[in-house]
Structure formats: C-alpha cells, structure tokens
Amino acid sequence: MKYNSPHSTAAFGAMAKDWEQGIDYSRLSKERLARAQAAIRYAGLGAVLCFNFDNIRYVTATHIGEWARDKFFRYALCPAEGKPFLWDPAPPAKRISSPWISDNVAAPITTMQGAIPPSMNVQYDFAKQIKKALVHYGIDKEPLGIDMMEIGMLRALEAEGIEVVDGQQAMLDAREIKTEDEIELLKMASAMVDATYVDICKAIRPDSKENELVAIANDRLFRMGSERVECVNSVSGRRGRPHSHTFSDRMIQPGVRIPKQSGHRFRFDAGHRSETKPAAIPR
C-alpha cells in the first residue's frame, strides 16, 4: 500500500553528522520565516505579534521548554520585512544558544494570564514596549496581527493607537504547507510513534491498566527525544462507548478493544485488543 512505500519513511536519523546532510535546520528556520512573512504581507499586516508557542518557534527558531507554554510571558514580533524580535525570560541564554537572534531579544513585560493584577498597570508598560518596537520597524501605522492575547493587554495596545487585528490566520496559512525539512521531521516523528505502539502492544494484558499504557507511551517518546507528548489516551471496554476521551485506572480485561490516541505535536489513532482468554471459573 502507498503508505508503506519506502518514500513514506524517514530517510535520516535524528543526529547531525559530518558525512550526511540529513535535516538542514538552518534552511528549515529560514524557509519558515520566509513563509510567515509572505503570509503577513498577503494579509495586509505590518507584523504579527505571536504569543502562541508554536508560532514563536516558527518565526524565531527558538525554544525555552514546555514548562513555559501556559505562562504567557514569552512573545515575538514578526514584521513583514526584517528580522523578528523576541521577548524571552532568558535573554542572556538566548544570545548564546540562538546567536541568530542575539541582537533582537529582550526581557518580556506581561500580566502572565492574570498572575499580575491589573491594578499594577503592567499591561500599559507592555503596550509601550510594543509601540516602541513598531516605531523602530516603521510599521506603527499599519495593522498589527495578534494570534492570541489577554484582553487587558489587547486593550492597552489599542490605547496606544495600535490597530489590532487577527493574525492567527496568517500564521496558519504560512504553516499549512510543510517545507522539505518539516516533512522529513514528520516522518521521523511517525517512526517514533510506531515504536511506541509496539511497546504498548507488548504491555497489553488483563492485569495492565489504562494509565499504565499511557505511562509507557510518555516514557518511550521522551526517551527517543520528544520534547512534548500530548493527546495520549487509553480508553478500554465500556468507557469507549461513547468515547470518554480521557484515560483512567481501569484494568484491561480479556476481549476488550482499546482505542489508543497519541501524539508528540500531532495525533495518531489506533485500536488494540486484549486477546488473552479469561481463566476458567472453578466449580
């Protein structure tokens, strides 16, 4: 079948080598930025201010770890022309680890999803910070796209005279078509999930539990180098009719179907079955 052809499998390993090209990460980041800026221009925007972690990584080729995904204290400005600017909790570290953005990184100012009370007026300092950056790029009179933002910070931008519009669609348009290197990375990620399902199949038996199968998936994927594991579900037996979309501590029982969902940044679905026959009941 087509999906089992050699063309659908990863061509390279995960490690960089001096004797094999493999994934070209420099090309990956440059092509991503080019696609984002083309989408921003097409949307008629001066820039997009990104709070979404995946969008930030797409335009700056930087990362700080999944622990900060819901903190809302990291953002990046991607102008239609020119280099992006990153506001990050660790600028000194970024200047070393990500030298391509060393001249365009500074400390953030945010309300951290309400952790900083509105009475402290941090949102207005944030708005002044963004206005200064827009003036620097010469785009302060153009619409500013936003992918996601707290209402208080959005209102503060508007108070600075900034026209705030939707910017998420422009980023989705940019990311919709994958680059050559992204496709190869997707193939690698798919291979990692294949290996994970093998471990899960080996572990399915009547005394195993749904949460134990989920633990196996997380352990295997992180050991293979995944940065983020999500959507791992194990729903067996009656809990799957209708699908409850969350695992529990239910023990796997003979003959039940076990729908599995797993993804490290994207989702795979599969179904497994416990084939072990129940022990005879003594009479």
Residue pairs with C-beta under 8 A, 6 or more apart in sequence:
2 8
8 187
9 187
9 191
10 184
10 187
10 188
10 190
10 191
11 184
11 187
12 20
12 21
12 22
12 23
12 184
12 188
13 22
14 188
14 225
15 22
16 22
16 23
23 181
23 184
23 185
24 181
25 61
25 181
27 179
27 180
27 181
28 61
28 179
28 181
28 182
29 61
29 100
31 179
31 181
32 58
32 59
32 61
32 174
32 179
33 58
33 59
33 61
33 78
33 84
35 174
35 175
35 177
35 179
36 48
36 58
36 59
36 78
36 170
36 171
36 174
36 175
37 78
37 79
37 80
37 81
38 174
39 170
39 171
39 173
39 174
40 46
40 47
40 48
40 78
40 79
40 80
40 145
40 167
40 170
40 174
41 80
42 170
42 173
43 145
43 167
43 169
43 170
43 173
44 143
45 80
45 142
45 143
45 144
45 145
45 165
45 167
45 170
46 79
46 80
46 134
46 137
46 139
46 140
46 141
46 142
46 143
46 144
47 77
47 78
47 79
47 80
47 134
47 137
47 139
47 142
47 144
47 145
48 55
48 59
48 77
48 78
48 144
48 145
48 146
48 147
48 167
48 170
48 171
49 75
49 76
49 77
49 78
49 130
49 144
49 145
49 146
49 147
49 149
49 167
50 56
50 58
50 59
50 75
50 76
50 77
50 78
50 147
50 167
50 171
51 72
51 74
51 75
51 146
51 147
51 148
51 149
52 147
52 148
52 168
52 171
53 68
53 69
53 74
54 175
55 76
55 147
55 168
55 171
55 175
56 62
56 74
56 75
56 76
56 86
57 63
58 171
58 174
58 175
59 76
59 78
59 84
60 76
60 78
60 84
60 86
60 98
60 101
61 98
61 100
61 101
62 76
62 86
62 88
62 94
62 98
62 101
63 227
64 74
64 88
64 89
64 90
66 227
66 228
68 74
68 89
70 113
71 112
71 113
72 110
72 111
72 112
72 113
72 150
73 89
73 108
73 110
73 112
74 86
74 87
74 88
74 89
74 108
75 86
75 87
75 108
75 110
76 84
76 85
76 86
76 87
77 84
77 85
77 130
77 133
77 134
77 137
78 84
79 137
79 139
80 139
81 137
82 137
83 101
83 104
84 101
84 104
85 104
85 105
85 106
85 133
86 94
86 101
86 104
86 105
86 106
87 105
87 106
87 107
87 108
87 109
87 129
88 94
88 105
88 106
88 107
88 108
89 107
89 108
91 105
91 106
91 107
94 101
94 102
94 105
95 102
95 105
98 105
109 122
109 125
109 126
109 129
110 116
110 122
110 126
110 150
110 153
111 118
111 122
111 123
111 126
111 150
111 152
111 153
113 150
114 150
116 122
118 152
123 150
123 152
123 153
123 155
123 156
124 156
124 159
126 153
126 156
127 153
127 156
127 157
127 159
127 160
127 162
128 160
130 144
130 157
130 160
130 162
131 140
131 157
131 160
131 161
131 162
134 140
134 144
134 162
140 162
142 163
143 163
143 164
143 165
144 157
144 162
144 163
144 164
144 165
144 167
145 165
145 166
145 167
145 168
145 170
146 154
146 164
146 165
146 166
146 167
146 168
147 167
147 168
147 171
148 168
154 164
157 164
158 164
178 186
186 266
189 226
189 264
189 265
189 266
190 268
192 221
192 224
192 225
192 226
192 264
193 221
193 262
193 263
193 264
193 268
195 220
195 224
196 216
196 217
196 220
196 221
196 262
197 260
197 262
197 268
197 270
197 272
199 216
199 217
199 220
200 213
200 216
200 217
200 260
200 272
201 272
203 212
203 213
203 216
204 213
204 252
204 258
204 272
204 274
205 252
205 274
205 276
206 251
206 252
206 253
206 254
206 274
206 276
206 278
207 251
207 252
208 251
208 252
209 249
209 250
209 251
209 252
210 234
210 235
210 236
210 239
210 247
210 248
210 249
210 250
210 252
210 258
211 234
211 247
211 248
211 249
213 234
213 247
213 252
213 258
213 260
214 232
214 233
214 234
214 247
217 229
217 232
217 260
217 262
218 229
218 232
221 229
221 262
221 264
222 229
226 264
227 264
228 264
228 265
229 262
229 263
229 264
230 263
230 264
230 265
231 261
231 262
231 263
231 267
232 247
232 261
232 262
232 263
233 245
233 246
233 247
233 259
233 260
233 261
233 262
234 247
234 258
234 259
234 260
235 243
235 244
235 245
235 246
235 247
235 258
235 259
236 250
236 252
236 253
236 256
236 257
236 258
236 259
236 274
237 250
237 253
237 256
237 257
239 248
239 250
240 257
240 258
240 259
243 259
252 258
252 274
253 274
253 278
254 274
254 275
254 276
254 277
254 278
255 273
255 274
255 275
255 278
256 273
256 274
257 271
257 272
257 273
258 271
258 272
258 273
258 274
259 269
259 270
259 271
260 268
260 269
260 270
260 271
260 272
261 267
261 268
261 269
262 268
